Amino acid sequence: MREGNYFPAFPVVKTADSEWKEGMSLRDWFAGQALNGLASWGASDYQQLVRHAYDIADAMMKERDK
């Protein structure tokens, strides 16, 4: 497994103008998935929810690199 927070979750995407671009990082994808669950709590402090989502993503990245 590759280490690092910037390993792409979706390695490449093709844009409308036919250019290939690197996709989002695996860390960002993990955070987005965590945020989906955290948002169901109904909290209004979105910055706190985002911090928690990235804390979860960082823990997932650390576990993945073992």
mmCIF file of the N, C-alpha and C atoms, coordinates in Angstrom:
data_MODEL
# 
_entry.id   MODEL 
# 
loop_
_atom_site.group_PDB 
_atom_site.id 
_atom_site.type_symbol 
_atom_site.label_atom_id 
_atom_site.label_alt_id 
_atom_site.label_comp_id 
_atom_site.label_asym_id 
_atom_site.label_entity_id 
_atom_site.label_seq_id 
_atom_site.pdbx_PDB_ins_code 
_atom_site.Cartn_x 
_atom_site.Cartn_y 
_atom_site.Cartn_z 
_atom_site.occupancy 
_atom_site.B_iso_or_equiv 
_atom_site.pdbx_formal_charge 
_atom_site.auth_seq_id 
_atom_site.auth_comp_id 
_atom_site.auth_asym_id 
_atom_site.auth_atom_id 
_atom_site.pdbx_PDB_model_num 
ATOM 1   N N  . MET A 1 1  ? 0.832   -1.185 0.000   1.00 0.00 ? 1  MET A N  1 
ATOM 2   C CA . MET A 1 1  ? 0.000   0.000  0.000   1.00 0.00 ? 1  MET A CA 1 
ATOM 3   C C  . MET A 1 1  ? 0.877   1.249  0.000   1.00 0.00 ? 1  MET A C  1 
ATOM 4   N N  . ARG A 1 2  ? 0.431   2.288  -0.662  1.00 0.00 ? 2  ARG A N  1 
ATOM 5   C CA . ARG A 1 2  ? 1.144   3.552  -0.678  1.00 0.00 ? 2  ARG A CA 1 
ATOM 6   C C  . ARG A 1 2  ? 0.788   4.360  0.549   1.00 0.00 ? 2  ARG A C  1 
ATOM 7   N N  . GLU A 1 3  ? 1.794   5.020  1.103   1.00 0.00 ? 3  GLU A N  1 
ATOM 8   C CA . GLU A 1 3  ? 1.558   5.882  2.244   1.00 0.00 ? 3  GLU A CA 1 
ATOM 9   C C  . GLU A 1 3  ? 1.269   7.294  1.769   1.00 0.00 ? 3  GLU A C  1 
ATOM 10  N N  . GLY A 1 4  ? 0.666   8.076  2.617   1.00 0.00 ? 4  GLY A N  1 
ATOM 11  C CA . GLY A 1 4  ? 0.459   9.482  2.331   1.00 0.00 ? 4  GLY A CA 1 
ATOM 12  C C  . GLY A 1 4  ? -0.992  9.851  2.152   1.00 0.00 ? 4  GLY A C  1 
ATOM 13  N N  . ASN A 1 5  ? -1.283  11.093 2.463   1.00 0.00 ? 5  ASN A N  1 
ATOM 14  C CA . ASN A 1 5  ? -2.652  11.580 2.411   1.00 0.00 ? 5  ASN A CA 1 
ATOM 15  C C  . ASN A 1 5  ? -3.116  11.942 1.013   1.00 0.00 ? 5  ASN A C  1 
ATOM 16  N N  . TYR A 1 6  ? -2.227  11.937 0.045   1.00 0.00 ? 6  TYR A N  1 
ATOM 17  C CA . TYR A 1 6  ? -2.600  12.435 -1.267  1.00 0.00 ? 6  TYR A CA 1 
ATOM 18  C C  . TYR A 1 6  ? -2.669  11.343 -2.321  1.00 0.00 ? 6  TYR A C  1 
ATOM 19  N N  . PHE A 1 7  ? -2.694  10.098 -1.894  1.00 0.00 ? 7  PHE A N  1 
ATOM 20  C CA . PHE A 1 7  ? -2.930  8.993  -2.808  1.00 0.00 ? 7  PHE A CA 1 
ATOM 21  C C  . PHE A 1 7  ? -4.349  9.163  -3.349  1.00 0.00 ? 7  PHE A C  1 
ATOM 22  N N  . PRO A 1 8  ? -4.518  9.195  -4.660  1.00 0.00 ? 8  PRO A N  1 
ATOM 23  C CA . PRO A 1 8  ? -5.851  9.500  -5.189  1.00 0.00 ? 8  PRO A CA 1 
ATOM 24  C C  . PRO A 1 8  ? -6.866  8.386  -4.991  1.00 0.00 ? 8  PRO A C  1 
ATOM 25  N N  . ALA A 1 9  ? -8.074  8.779  -4.612  1.00 0.00 ? 9  ALA A N  1 
ATOM 26  C CA . ALA A 1 9  ? -9.172  7.820  -4.491  1.00 0.00 ? 9  ALA A CA 1 
ATOM 27  C C  . ALA A 1 9  ? -9.673  7.443  -5.878  1.00 0.00 ? 9  ALA A C  1 
ATOM 28  N N  . PHE A 1 10 ? -9.710  8.409  -6.754  1.00 0.00 ? 10 PHE A N  1 
ATOM 29  C CA . PHE A 1 10 ? -10.137 8.224  -8.124  1.00 0.00 ? 10 PHE A CA 1 
ATOM 30  C C  . PHE A 1 10 ? -8.998  8.759  -8.987  1.00 0.00 ? 10 PHE A C  1 
ATOM 31  N N  . PRO A 1 11 ? -8.110  7.909  -9.426  1.00 0.00 ? 11 PRO A N  1 
ATOM 32  C CA . PRO A 1 11 ? -6.840  8.343  -10.010 1.00 0.00 ? 11 PRO A CA 1 
ATOM 33  C C  . PRO A 1 11 ? -6.913  9.416  -11.088 1.00 0.00 ? 11 PRO A C  1 
ATOM 34  N N  . VAL A 1 12 ? -7.838  9.336  -11.998 1.00 0.00 ? 12 VAL A N  1 
ATOM 35  C CA . VAL A 1 12 ? -7.923  10.372 -13.028 1.00 0.00 ? 12 VAL A CA 1 
ATOM 36  C C  . VAL A 1 12 ? -9.373  10.614 -13.406 1.00 0.00 ? 12 VAL A C  1 
ATOM 37  N N  . VAL A 1 13 ? -9.637  11.830 -13.805 1.00 0.00 ? 13 VAL A N  1 
ATOM 38  C CA . VAL A 1 13 ? -10.960 12.170 -14.327 1.00 0.00 ? 13 VAL A CA 1 
ATOM 39  C C  . VAL A 1 13 ? -10.760 12.936 -15.623 1.00 0.00 ? 13 VAL A C  1 
ATOM 40  N N  . LYS A 1 14 ? -11.673 12.786 -16.520 1.00 0.00 ? 14 LYS A N  1 
ATOM 41  C CA . LYS A 1 14 ? -11.606 13.497 -17.794 1.00 0.00 ? 14 LYS A CA 1 
ATOM 42  C C  . LYS A 1 14 ? -12.576 14.673 -17.733 1.00 0.00 ? 14 LYS A C  1 
ATOM 43  N N  . THR A 1 15 ? -12.073 15.861 -17.979 1.00 0.00 ? 15 THR A N  1 
ATOM 44  C CA . THR A 1 15 ? -12.901 17.055 -17.923 1.00 0.00 ? 15 THR A CA 1 
ATOM 45  C C  . THR A 1 15 ? -13.665 17.237 -19.228 1.00 0.00 ? 15 THR A C  1 
ATOM 46  N N  . ALA A 1 16 ? -14.576 18.199 -19.224 1.00 0.00 ? 16 ALA A N  1 
ATOM 47  C CA . ALA A 1 16 ? -15.395 18.458 -20.409 1.00 0.00 ? 16 ALA A CA 1 
ATOM 48  C C  . ALA A 1 16 ? -14.544 18.861 -21.613 1.00 0.00 ? 16 ALA A C  1 
ATOM 49  N N  . ASP A 1 17 ? -13.394 19.483 -21.364 1.00 0.00 ? 17 ASP A N  1 
ATOM 50  C CA . ASP A 1 17 ? -12.526 19.888 -22.475 1.00 0.00 ? 17 ASP A CA 1 
ATOM 51  C C  . ASP A 1 17 ? -11.499 18.808 -22.819 1.00 0.00 ? 17 ASP A C  1 
ATOM 52  N N  . SER A 1 18 ? -11.791 17.571 -22.438 1.00 0.00 ? 18 SER A N  1 
ATOM 53  C CA . SER A 1 18 ? -10.986 16.386 -22.763 1.00 0.00 ? 18 SER A CA 1 
ATOM 54  C C  . SER A 1 18 ? -9.592  16.375 -22.138 1.00 0.00 ? 18 SER A C  1 
ATOM 55  N N  . GLU A 1 19 ? -9.411  17.118 -21.044 1.00 0.00 ? 19 GLU A N  1 
ATOM 56  C CA . GLU A 1 19 ? -8.150  17.056 -20.315 1.00 0.00 ? 19 GLU A CA 1 
ATOM 57  C C  . GLU A 1 19 ? -8.284  16.032 -19.187 1.00 0.00 ? 19 GLU A C  1 
ATOM 58  N N  . TRP A 1 20 ? -7.180  15.381 -18.875 1.00 0.00 ? 20 TRP A N  1 
ATOM 59  C CA . TRP A 1 20 ? -7.154  14.427 -17.772 1.00 0.00 ? 20 TRP A CA 1 
ATOM 60  C C  . TRP A 1 20 ? -6.591  15.133 -16.541 1.00 0.00 ? 20 TRP A C  1 
ATOM 61  N N  . LYS A 1 21 ? -7.268  15.010 -15.423 1.00 0.00 ? 21 LYS A N  1 
ATOM 62  C CA . LYS A 1 21 ? -6.851  15.643 -14.172 1.00 0.00 ? 21 LYS A CA 1 
ATOM 63  C C  . LYS A 1 21 ? -6.831  14.579 -13.083 1.00 0.00 ? 21 LYS A C  1 
ATOM 64  N N  . GLU A 1 22 ? -5.945  14.794 -12.095 1.00 0.00 ? 22 GLU A N  1 
ATOM 65  C CA . GLU A 1 22 ? -5.900  13.878 -10.956 1.00 0.00 ? 22 GLU A CA 1 
ATOM 66  C C  . GLU A 1 22 ? -7.169  14.045 -10.137 1.00 0.00 ? 22 GLU A C  1 
ATOM 67  N N  . GLY A 1 23 ? -7.694  12.954 -9.632  1.00 0.00 ? 23 GLY A N  1 
ATOM 68  C CA . GLY A 1 23 ? -8.915  12.990 -8.835  1.00 0.00 ? 23 GLY A CA 1 
ATOM 69  C C  . GLY A 1 23 ? -8.668  13.412 -7.402  1.00 0.00 ? 23 GLY A C  1 
ATOM 70  N N  . MET A 1 24 ? -9.718  13.382 -6.587  1.00 0.00 ? 24 MET A N  1 
ATOM 71  C CA . MET A 1 24 ? -9.582  13.782 -5.182  1.00 0.00 ? 24 MET A CA 1 
ATOM 72  C C  . MET A 1 24 ? -8.711  12.785 -4.431  1.00 0.00 ? 24 MET A C  1 
ATOM 73  N N  . SER A 1 25 ? -8.138  13.247 -3.313  1.00 0.00 ? 25 SER A N  1 
ATOM 74  C CA . SER A 1 25 ? -7.284  12.369 -2.521  1.00 0.00 ? 25 SER A CA 1 
ATOM 75  C C  . SER A 1 25 ? -8.141  11.353 -1.766  1.00 0.00 ? 25 SER A C  1 
ATOM 76  N N  . LEU A 1 26 ? -7.528  10.258 -1.411  1.00 0.00 ? 26 LEU A N  1 
ATOM 77  C CA . LEU A 1 26 ? -8.220  9.239  -0.628  1.00 0.00 ? 26 LEU A CA 1 
ATOM 78  C C  . LEU A 1 26 ? -8.636  9.805  0.725   1.00 0.00 ? 26 LEU A C  1 
ATOM 79  N N  . ARG A 1 27 ? -7.773  10.650 1.301   1.00 0.00 ? 27 ARG A N  1 
ATOM 80  C CA . ARG A 1 27 ? -8.095  11.290 2.586   1.00 0.00 ? 27 ARG A CA 1 
ATOM 81  C C  . ARG A 1 27 ? -9.366  12.127 2.456   1.00 0.00 ? 27 ARG A C  1 
ATOM 82  N N  . ASP A 1 28 ? -9.470  12.921 1.388   1.00 0.00 ? 28 ASP A N  1 
ATOM 83  C CA . ASP A 1 28 ? -10.669 13.733 1.184   1.00 0.00 ? 28 ASP A CA 1 
ATOM 84  C C  . ASP A 1 28 ? -11.902 12.854 0.991   1.00 0.00 ? 28 ASP A C  1 
ATOM 85  N N  . TRP A 1 29 ? -11.736 11.746 0.281   1.00 0.00 ? 29 TRP A N  1 
ATOM 86  C CA . TRP A 1 29 ? -12.877 10.856 0.070   1.00 0.00 ? 29 TRP A CA 1 
ATOM 87  C C  . TRP A 1 29 ? -13.327 10.249 1.400   1.00 0.00 ? 29 TRP A C  1 
ATOM 88  N N  . PHE A 1 30 ? -12.356 9.784  2.224   1.00 0.00 ? 30 PHE A N  1 
ATOM 89  C CA . PHE A 1 30 ? -12.699 9.250  3.551   1.00 0.00 ? 30 PHE A CA 1 
ATOM 90  C C  . PHE A 1 30 ? -13.416 10.314 4.382   1.00 0.00 ? 30 PHE A C  1 
ATOM 91  N N  . ALA A 1 31 ? -12.905 11.555 4.354   1.00 0.00 ? 31 ALA A N  1 
ATOM 92  C CA . ALA A 1 31 ? -13.527 12.635 5.129   1.00 0.00 ? 31 ALA A CA 1 
ATOM 93  C C  . ALA A 1 31 ? -14.948 12.897 4.650   1.00 0.00 ? 31 ALA A C  1 
ATOM 94  N N  . GLY A 1 32 ? -15.156 12.875 3.361   1.00 0.00 ? 32 GLY A N  1 
ATOM 95  C CA . GLY A 1 32 ? -16.497 13.082 2.829   1.00 0.00 ? 32 GLY A CA 1 
ATOM 96  C C  . GLY A 1 32 ? -17.465 11.994 3.268   1.00 0.00 ? 32 GLY A C  1 
ATOM 97  N N  . GLN A 1 33 ? -16.983 10.771 3.281   1.00 0.00 ? 33 GLN A N  1 
ATOM 98  C CA . GLN A 1 33 ? -17.830 9.669  3.732   1.00 0.00 ? 33 GLN A CA 1 
ATOM 99  C C  . GLN A 1 33 ? -18.153 9.809  5.215   1.00 0.00 ? 33 GLN A C  1 
ATOM 100 N N  . ALA A 1 34 ? -17.149 10.192 6.012   1.00 0.00 ? 34 ALA A N  1 
ATOM 101 C CA . ALA A 1 34 ? -17.375 10.395 7.445   1.00 0.00 ? 34 ALA A CA 1 
ATOM 102 C C  . ALA A 1 34 ? -18.333 11.565 7.672   1.00 0.00 ? 34 ALA A C  1 
ATOM 103 N N  . LEU A 1 35 ? -18.163 12.631 6.906   1.00 0.00 ? 35 LEU A N  1 
ATOM 104 C CA . LEU A 1 35 ? -19.013 13.804 7.052   1.00 0.00 ? 35 LEU A CA 1 
ATOM 105 C C  . LEU A 1 35 ? -20.466 13.473 6.757   1.00 0.00 ? 35 LEU A C  1 
ATOM 106 N N  . ASN A 1 36 ? -20.689 12.585 5.826   1.00 0.00 ? 36 ASN A N  1 
ATOM 107 C CA . ASN A 1 36 ? -22.048 12.157 5.503   1.00 0.00 ? 36 ASN A CA 1 
ATOM 108 C C  . ASN A 1 36 ? -22.738 11.586 6.743   1.00 0.00 ? 36 ASN A C  1 
ATOM 109 N N  . GLY A 1 37 ? -22.024 10.761 7.477   1.00 0.00 ? 37 GLY A N  1 
ATOM 110 C CA . GLY A 1 37 ? -22.600 10.202 8.700   1.00 0.00 ? 37 GLY A CA 1 
ATOM 111 C C  . GLY A 1 37 ? -22.707 11.231 9.816   1.00 0.00 ? 37 GLY A C  1 
ATOM 112 N N  . LEU A 1 38 ? -21.671 12.047 9.974   1.00 0.00 ? 38 LEU A N  1 
ATOM 113 C CA . LEU A 1 38 ? -21.671 13.047 11.035  1.00 0.00 ? 38 LEU A CA 1 
ATOM 114 C C  . LEU A 1 38 ? -22.776 14.081 10.845  1.00 0.00 ? 38 LEU A C  1 
ATOM 115 N N  . ALA A 1 39 ? -23.073 14.428 9.619   1.00 0.00 ? 39 ALA A N  1 
ATOM 116 C CA . ALA A 1 39 ? -24.096 15.442 9.335   1.00 0.00 ? 39 ALA A CA 1 
ATOM 117 C C  . ALA A 1 39 ? -25.475 14.988 9.807   1.00 0.00 ? 39 ALA A C  1 
ATOM 118 N N  . SER A 1 40 ? -25.676 13.704 9.917   1.00 0.00 ? 40 SER A N  1 
ATOM 119 C CA . SER A 1 40 ? -26.973 13.192 10.364  1.00 0.00 ? 40 SER A CA 1 
ATOM 120 C C  . SER A 1 40 ? -27.227 13.489 11.841  1.00 0.00 ? 40 SER A C  1 
ATOM 121 N N  . TRP A 1 41 ? -26.200 13.949 12.551  1.00 0.00 ? 41 TRP A N  1 
ATOM 122 C CA . TRP A 1 41 ? -26.377 14.311 13.963  1.00 0.00 ? 41 TRP A CA 1 
ATOM 123 C C  . TRP A 1 41 ? -27.221 15.558 14.130  1.00 0.00 ? 41 TRP A C  1 
ATOM 124 N N  . GLY A 1 42 ? -27.324 16.349 13.069  1.00 0.00 ? 42 GLY A N  1 
ATOM 125 C CA . GLY A 1 42 ? -28.133 17.557 13.134  1.00 0.00 ? 42 GLY A CA 1 
ATOM 126 C C  . GLY A 1 42 ? -27.432 18.738 13.783  1.00 0.00 ? 42 GLY A C  1 
ATOM 127 N N  . ALA A 1 43 ? -26.123 18.675 13.958  1.00 0.00 ? 43 ALA A N  1 
ATOM 128 C CA . ALA A 1 43 ? -25.376 19.780 14.570  1.00 0.00 ? 43 ALA A CA 1 
ATOM 129 C C  . ALA A 1 43 ? -25.303 20.957 13.607  1.00 0.00 ? 43 ALA A C  1 
ATOM 130 N N  . SER A 1 44 ? -25.192 22.147 14.170  1.00 0.00 ? 44 SER A N  1 
ATOM 131 C CA . SER A 1 44 ? -25.107 23.337 13.322  1.00 0.00 ? 44 SER A CA 1 
ATOM 132 C C  . SER A 1 44 ? -23.683 23.900 13.246  1.00 0.00 ? 44 SER A C  1 
ATOM 133 N N  . ASP A 1 45 ? -22.759 23.364 14.023  1.00 0.00 ? 45 ASP A N  1 
ATOM 134 C CA . ASP A 1 45 ? -21.370 23.829 13.977  1.00 0.00 ? 45 ASP A CA 1 
ATOM 135 C C  . ASP A 1 45 ? -20.641 23.036 12.899  1.00 0.00 ? 45 ASP A C  1 
ATOM 136 N N  . TYR A 1 46 ? -20.746 23.520 11.662  1.00 0.00 ? 46 TYR A N  1 
ATOM 137 C CA . TYR A 1 46 ? -20.215 22.779 10.519  1.00 0.00 ? 46 TYR A CA 1 
ATOM 138 C C  . TYR A 1 46 ? -18.697 22.668 10.560  1.00 0.00 ? 46 TYR A C  1 
ATOM 139 N N  . GLN A 1 47 ? -18.016 23.691 11.056  1.00 0.00 ? 47 GLN A N  1 
ATOM 140 C CA . GLN A 1 47 ? -16.556 23.626 11.146  1.00 0.00 ? 47 GLN A CA 1 
ATOM 141 C C  . GLN A 1 47 ? -16.131 22.481 12.064  1.00 0.00 ? 47 GLN A C  1 
ATOM 142 N N  . GLN A 1 48 ? -16.850 22.294 13.155  1.00 0.00 ? 48 GLN A N  1 
ATOM 143 C CA . GLN A 1 48 ? -16.548 21.197 14.067  1.00 0.00 ? 48 GLN A CA 1 
ATOM 144 C C  . GLN A 1 48 ? -16.810 19.848 13.392  1.00 0.00 ? 48 GLN A C  1 
ATOM 145 N N  . LEU A 1 49 ? -17.898 19.749 12.641  1.00 0.00 ? 49 LEU A N  1 
ATOM 146 C CA . LEU A 1 49 ? -18.187 18.510 11.931  1.00 0.00 ? 49 LEU A CA 1 
ATOM 147 C C  . LEU A 1 49 ? -17.089 18.184 10.924  1.00 0.00 ? 49 LEU A C  1 
ATOM 148 N N  . VAL A 1 50 ? -16.610 19.198 10.213  1.00 0.00 ? 50 VAL A N  1 
ATOM 149 C CA . VAL A 1 50 ? -15.544 18.989 9.232   1.00 0.00 ? 50 VAL A CA 1 
ATOM 150 C C  . VAL A 1 50 ? -14.263 18.548 9.923   1.00 0.00 ? 50 VAL A C  1 
ATOM 151 N N  . ARG A 1 51 ? -13.927 19.174 11.048  1.00 0.00 ? 51 ARG A N  1 
ATOM 152 C CA . ARG A 1 51 ? -12.718 18.755 11.800  1.00 0.00 ? 51 ARG A CA 1 
ATOM 153 C C  . ARG A 1 51 ? -12.836 17.299 12.231  1.00 0.00 ? 51 ARG A C  1 
ATOM 154 N N  . HIS A 1 52 ? -14.009 16.929 12.723  1.00 0.00 ? 52 HIS A N  1 
ATOM 155 C CA . HIS A 1 52 ? -14.217 15.529 13.129  1.00 0.00 ? 52 HIS A CA 1 
ATOM 156 C C  . HIS A 1 52 ? -14.096 14.593 11.930  1.00 0.00 ? 52 HIS A C  1 
ATOM 157 N N  . ALA A 1 53 ? -14.643 15.007 10.799  1.00 0.00 ? 53 ALA A N  1 
ATOM 158 C CA . ALA A 1 53 ? -14.578 14.166 9.600   1.00 0.00 ? 53 ALA A CA 1 
ATOM 159 C C  . ALA A 1 53 ? -13.123 13.933 9.191   1.00 0.00 ? 53 ALA A C  1 
ATOM 160 N N  . TYR A 1 54 ? -12.301 14.975 9.236   1.00 0.00 ? 54 TYR A N  1 
ATOM 161 C CA . TYR A 1 54 ? -10.887 14.807 8.875   1.00 0.00 ? 54 TYR A CA 1 
ATOM 162 C C  . TYR A 1 54 ? -10.120 14.036 9.955   1.00 0.00 ? 54 TYR A C  1 
ATOM 163 N N  . ASP A 1 55 ? -10.518 14.154 11.214  1.00 0.00 ? 55 ASP A N  1 
ATOM 164 C CA . ASP A 1 55 ? -9.907  13.322 12.260  1.00 0.00 ? 55 ASP A CA 1 
ATOM 165 C C  . ASP A 1 55 ? -10.176 11.847 11.974  1.00 0.00 ? 55 ASP A C  1 
ATOM 166 N N  . ILE A 1 56 ? -11.403 11.546 11.590  1.00 0.00 ? 56 ILE A N  1 
ATOM 167 C CA . ILE A 1 56 ? -11.762 10.172 11.240  1.00 0.00 ? 56 ILE A CA 1 
ATOM 168 C C  . ILE A 1 56 ? -10.976 9.730  10.008  1.00 0.00 ? 56 ILE A C  1 
ATOM 169 N N  . ALA A 1 57 ? -10.905 10.582 9.004   1.00 0.00 ? 57 ALA A N  1 
ATOM 170 C CA . ALA A 1 57 ? -10.160 10.252 7.781   1.00 0.00 ? 57 ALA A CA 1 
ATOM 171 C C  . ALA A 1 57 ? -8.693  9.998  8.091   1.00 0.00 ? 57 ALA A C  1 
ATOM 172 N N  . ASP A 1 58 ? -8.101  10.835 8.954   1.00 0.00 ? 58 ASP A N  1 
ATOM 173 C CA . ASP A 1 58 ? -6.690  10.644 9.320   1.00 0.00 ? 58 ASP A CA 1 
ATOM 174 C C  . ASP A 1 58 ? -6.488  9.311  10.040  1.00 0.00 ? 58 ASP A C  1 
ATOM 175 N N  . ALA A 1 59 ? -7.428  8.951  10.908  1.00 0.00 ? 59 ALA A N  1 
ATOM 176 C CA . ALA A 1 59 ? -7.341  7.658  11.599  1.00 0.00 ? 59 ALA A CA 1 
ATOM 177 C C  . ALA A 1 59 ? -7.457  6.507  10.604  1.00 0.00 ? 59 ALA A C  1 
ATOM 178 N N  . MET A 1 60 ? -8.317  6.669  9.618   1.00 0.00 ? 60 MET A N  1 
ATOM 179 C CA . MET A 1 60 ? -8.466  5.630  8.598   1.00 0.00 ? 60 MET A CA 1 
ATOM 180 C C  . MET A 1 60 ? -7.201  5.503  7.763   1.00 0.00 ? 60 MET A C  1 
ATOM 181 N N  . MET A 1 61 ? -6.593  6.640  7.408   1.00 0.00 ? 61 MET A N  1 
ATOM 182 C CA . MET A 1 61 ? -5.347  6.609  6.640   1.00 0.00 ? 61 MET A CA 1 
ATOM 183 C C  . MET A 1 61 ? -4.240  5.937  7.441   1.00 0.00 ? 61 MET A C  1 
ATOM 184 N N  . LYS A 1 62 ? -4.175  6.251  8.742   1.00 0.00 ? 62 LYS A N  1 
ATOM 185 C CA . LYS A 1 62 ? -3.137  5.656  9.597   1.00 0.00 ? 62 LYS A CA 1 
ATOM 186 C C  . LYS A 1 62 ? -3.332  4.154  9.685   1.00 0.00 ? 62 LYS A C  1 
ATOM 187 N N  . GLU A 1 63 ? -4.555  3.722  9.873   1.00 0.00 ? 63 GLU A N  1 
ATOM 188 C CA . GLU A 1 63 ? -4.840  2.273  9.965   1.00 0.00 ? 63 GLU A CA 1 
ATOM 189 C C  . GLU A 1 63 ? -4.536  1.589  8.636   1.00 0.00 ? 63 GLU A C  1 
ATOM 190 N N  . ARG A 1 64 ? -4.849  2.240  7.553   1.00 0.00 ? 64 ARG A N  1 
ATOM 191 C CA . ARG A 1 64 ? -4.621  1.681  6.234   1.00 0.00 ? 64 ARG A CA 1 
ATOM 192 C C  . ARG A 1 64 ? -3.133  1.467  5.944   1.00 0.00 ? 64 ARG A C  1 
ATOM 193 N N  . ASP A 1 65 ? -2.299  2.350  6.474   1.00 0.00 ? 65 ASP A N  1 
ATOM 194 C CA . ASP A 1 65 ? -0.859  2.279  6.219   1.00 0.00 ? 65 ASP A CA 1 
ATOM 195 C C  . ASP A 1 65 ? -0.138  1.246  7.065   1.00 0.00 ? 65 ASP A C  1 
ATOM 196 N N  . LYS A 1 66 ? -0.855  0.583  7.959   1.00 0.00 ? 66 LYS A N  1 
ATOM 197 C CA . LYS A 1 66 ? -0.202  -0.441 8.809   1.00 0.00 ? 66 LYS A CA 1 
ATOM 198 C C  . LYS A 1 66 ? 0.184   -1.638 8.001   1.00 0.00 ? 66 LYS A C  1 
# 
